[in-house]
């Protein structure tokens, strides 16, 4: 855990981005480019279906 928090470079293959302001910003930008509206719709539909039993 301490290696992760200290952003040890040897962990880079396990974590694409470390939890820094810059890392979070980069992750958001990557996700905005890779997620389509159709993909979002499918995700919402599936989550609603899965959680229907809890309502």
Secondary structure, 3 states (H helix, E strand, C coil): CHHHHCCCHHHCCCCCCCCCHHHHHHHHHHHHHHCCHHHHHHHHHHHHHHHHHHC
